Amino acid sequence: MKNFPSQQALRKLKSLLGKRLLTQEECLVYTYDSSLRGIWPLAVALPEKKEEVIEILKIAEDFKIPVTPRGAGTSTTGSSLSHKNGIVISFTRMNRILELNQEERIVKVEPGVVNKQLKDFLKPYGLFYPPDPASYAFSTIGGNVATAAGGPRGLKYGTTKDYVLDIEVVLPGGRLFHTGRPVLKQAVNYNLTSLMIGSEGTLGVFTEITLKLLPLPEKRMLFVSFHQLEEEPLSVISALLLKGLTPCCAEFVDKTSLKALYKVKKDKKFKNTQAMLFLELDGRKEEVKKDSEIVEKILNSLKIPFFKAEEEKHIEELWELRREISPATKVLGKFKISNDVVVPRSQMKTLLKTVRKIEEEVRLPILCFGHAGDGNFHINIMHNEEDKGLAELARKKIIQKVWKLGGTFSGEHGVGYTKRFFAKKELSPLEIEIMKKIKQAFDPFNLLNPEVKIP
Ligand SMILES: Cc1cc2nc3c(=O)[nH]c(=O)nc-3n(C[C@H](O)[C@H](O)[C@H](O)COP(=O)(O)OP(=O)(O)OC[C@H]3O[C@@H](n4cnc5c(N)ncnc54)[C@H](O)[C@@H]3O)c2cc1C
């Protein structure tokens, strides 16, 4: 019988999970993620507890079946998709908040907890989990950890990597270990927690994650400014940093993104503007008041129109606009090649100018927006089927410029399947060799997301 070992494995998985093992057409929604690649898995497992994850990984090793852990499937690089005849382990049913320790400011969660679910849970306790990818309302903590997710608050609070204290990891064969301890300082093992963060499902499957928390800021204030020169927001950010301010977020919206927003919203303020800046301050009341006076002074001195929001509800409504950019891009082209490059902040204007030059050359819309406070631009090249080659060429040119400016092609979305070509160019042969040896130590049969991350 063809695929005999797979059939045997399926039988074992079925007796373990019953209806929580999906096969054939039941797997449809797991055949794609935000990369829009389409791959059918052999099966999708929906475990409800770690003991089941252990058993799944024993079966995977026994039958040498590739495994892809999956959160919400918002990966833009294809990293949450199955491999040929592979099993997807979906963590949507392992979404419990297990333990909150208010005194230690630590929380332990299962990987399927959605980022927003955790934020909402913590609020009444006056606590705060800062990492906030634009997908925070639907992406999971497991996915956020496995991709080292960042977000607008990175400028002041760092990214996911700054908040993980311990991960419970299951390896193929069902071996389980902890990467750290649930304490705030540790210096005994190699930093295995760091190794797992950004590993994109290639080193281990997470079943519990312990996170560090902060007290909820007392006050927030959001400035949204409208600029007639596209690069002007970048100068404003530099001016603020040089004055010693660290805004919580500094998000740049470029002219092509505004074009997309205008087409969707039909609001004139997007039509007559070359760029926008979302600048949020937070902290103690007095501190926010003092810093906001500096922001207002700089914006007024440059005659830049702006409005500011202080009420939580108003602030969130305005942020929704920023989050709408990604879905709005569809009006500029059927397909997009998305990049999340990082350059030193001082080189952002140069990169923006290069992007505009390339946009003219290829005559395709190129959006260049995002976490300007971190030097992290989301550069999305929009195209239709017939322009695929041109879009690829534009991407190559942009990434080459990023490397020339001393940057990297990914600050948060990772490598996945779709960017391994660039990883091979960016990493040295020695780095790749070390990565392969690390992978072998955790996953000797190359079963965990085998075609992802490593060039
Ligand atoms: C509209 C939109 C906006 C976005 N904005 C941002 C942004 O601002 N910042 C940012 O960083 N990203 C952003 N992303 C990308 C994406 O949301 C993040 O990469 C997110 O962290 C993925 O989480 P997920 O739950 O969807 O994981 P998935 O997409 O399901 O998986 C991502 C990776 O994590 C691995 N993984 C998932 N669960 C586990 C587990 N339990 N154990 C081990 N590995 C696991 C998967 O194998 C895969 O490699 C955006 C995506 C979209 C669609």
The ligand as an SDF file (V2000), in Angstrom:
LIG
                    3D

 53 58  0  0  0  0  0  0  0  0999 V2000
   -1.8970   42.0100    9.2110 C   0  0  0  0  0  0  0  0  0  0  0  0
   -0.6090   41.4740    9.7860 C   0  0  0  0  0  0  0  0  0  0  0  0
    0.1950   42.3180   10.5360 C   0  0  0  0  0  0  0  0  0  0  0  0
    1.3930   41.8560   11.0710 C   0  0  0  0  0  0  0  0  0  0  0  0
    2.1490   42.6980   11.8240 N   0  0  0  0  0  0  0  0  0  0  0  0
    3.2700   42.2520   12.4160 C   0  0  0  0  0  0  0  0  0  0  0  0
    4.0450   43.1030   13.2690 C   0  0  0  0  0  0  0  0  0  0  0  0
    3.7350   44.2850   13.4690 O   0  0  0  0  0  0  0  0  0  0  0  0
    5.1420   42.5750   13.8370 N   0  0  0  0  0  0  0  0  0  0  0  0
    5.5210   41.2840   13.6330 C   0  0  0  0  0  0  0  0  0  0  0  0
    6.5170   40.8580   14.2210 O   0  0  0  0  0  0  0  0  0  0  0  0
    4.8180   40.4530   12.8290 N   0  0  0  0  0  0  0  0  0  0  0  0
    3.7090   40.8900   12.2290 C   0  0  0  0  0  0  0  0  0  0  0  0
    2.9840   40.0540   11.4260 N   0  0  0  0  0  0  0  0  0  0  0  0
    3.4380   38.6660   11.1990 C   0  0  0  0  0  0  0  0  0  0  0  0
    2.8070   37.6310   12.1800 C   0  0  0  0  0  0  0  0  0  0  0  0
    1.5930   38.0880   12.7170 O   0  0  0  0  0  0  0  0  0  0  0  0
    3.7810   37.3080   13.3100 C   0  0  0  0  0  0  0  0  0  0  0  0
    4.9020   36.6510   12.7890 O   0  0  0  0  0  0  0  0  0  0  0  0
    3.1670   36.4750   14.4550 C   0  0  0  0  0  0  0  0  0  0  0  0
    4.1030   36.4100   15.5000 O   0  0  0  0  0  0  0  0  0  0  0  0
    2.7850   35.0540   14.0440 C   0  0  0  0  0  0  0  0  0  0  0  0
    1.9390   34.5150   15.0590 O   0  0  0  0  0  0  0  0  0  0  0  0
    0.9210   33.3360   14.7340 P   0  0  0  0  0  0  0  0  0  0  0  0
    0.2490   32.9390   15.9910 O   0  0  0  0  0  0  0  0  0  0  0  0
    0.0550   33.6970   13.6070 O   0  0  0  0  0  0  0  0  0  0  0  0
    1.9510   32.1910   14.3190 O   0  0  0  0  0  0  0  0  0  0  0  0
    2.0130   31.2770   12.9750 P   0  0  0  0  0  0  0  0  0  0  0  0
    1.9190   32.1780   11.8080 O   0  0  0  0  0  0  0  0  0  0  0  0
    0.9490   30.2290   13.1160 O   0  0  0  0  0  0  0  0  0  0  0  0
    3.4060   30.6590   13.1380 O   0  0  0  0  0  0  0  0  0  0  0  0
    4.5680   31.4590   12.9950 C   0  0  0  0  0  0  0  0  0  0  0  0
    5.7940   30.6050   13.3200 C   0  0  0  0  0  0  0  0  0  0  0  0
    5.7500   30.2150   14.6700 O   0  0  0  0  0  0  0  0  0  0  0  0
    5.8790   28.8070   14.7990 C   0  0  0  0  0  0  0  0  0  0  0  0
    5.0760   28.4060   15.9540 N   0  0  0  0  0  0  0  0  0  0  0  0
    3.7780   28.6980   16.2080 C   0  0  0  0  0  0  0  0  0  0  0  0
    3.3960   28.1370   17.3750 N   0  0  0  0  0  0  0  0  0  0  0  0
    4.4800   27.4650   17.8630 C   0  0  0  0  0  0  0  0  0  0  0  0
    4.7060   26.6570   19.0210 C   0  0  0  0  0  0  0  0  0  0  0  0
    3.7570   26.4240   19.9240 N   0  0  0  0  0  0  0  0  0  0  0  0
    5.9360   26.1160   19.1660 N   0  0  0  0  0  0  0  0  0  0  0  0
    6.9170   26.3460   18.2760 C   0  0  0  0  0  0  0  0  0  0  0  0
    6.7570   27.0930   17.1720 N   0  0  0  0  0  0  0  0  0  0  0  0
    5.5450   27.6470   16.9650 C   0  0  0  0  0  0  0  0  0  0  0  0
    5.3720   28.2690   13.4650 C   0  0  0  0  0  0  0  0  0  0  0  0
    5.8940   26.9900   13.1630 O   0  0  0  0  0  0  0  0  0  0  0  0
    5.8770   29.3220   12.5050 C   0  0  0  0  0  0  0  0  0  0  0  0
    7.2050   29.0660   12.1830 O   0  0  0  0  0  0  0  0  0  0  0  0
    1.7970   40.5100   10.8260 C   0  0  0  0  0  0  0  0  0  0  0  0
    0.9970   39.6600   10.0630 C   0  0  0  0  0  0  0  0  0  0  0  0
   -0.2000   40.1290    9.5380 C   0  0  0  0  0  0  0  0  0  0  0  0
   -1.0410   39.2050    8.7370 C   0  0  0  0  0  0  0  0  0  0  0  0
  1  2  1  0
  2  3  1  0
  2 52  2  0
  3  4  2  0
  4  5  1  0
  4 50  1  0
  5  6  2  0
  6  7  1  0
  6 13  1  0
  7  8  2  0
  7  9  1  0
  9 10  1  0
 10 11  2  0
 10 12  1  0
 12 13  2  0
 13 14  1  0
 14 15  1  0
 14 50  1  0
 15 16  1  0
 16 17  1  0
 16 18  1  0
 18 19  1  0
 18 20  1  0
 20 21  1  0
 20 22  1  0
 22 23  1  0
 23 24  1  0
 24 25  2  0
 24 26  1  0
 24 27  1  0
 27 28  1  0
 28 29  2  0
 28 30  1  0
 28 31  1  0
 31 32  1  0
 32 33  1  0
 33 34  1  0
 33 48  1  0
 34 35  1  0
 35 36  1  0
 35 46  1  0
 36 37  1  0
 36 45  1  0
 37 38  2  0
 38 39  1  0
 39 40  1  0
 39 45  2  0
 40 41  1  0
 40 42  2  0
 42 43  1  0
 43 44  2  0
 44 45  1  0
 46 47  1  0
 46 48  1  0
 48 49  1  0
 50 51  2  0
 51 52  1  0
 52 53  1  0
M  END
$$$$
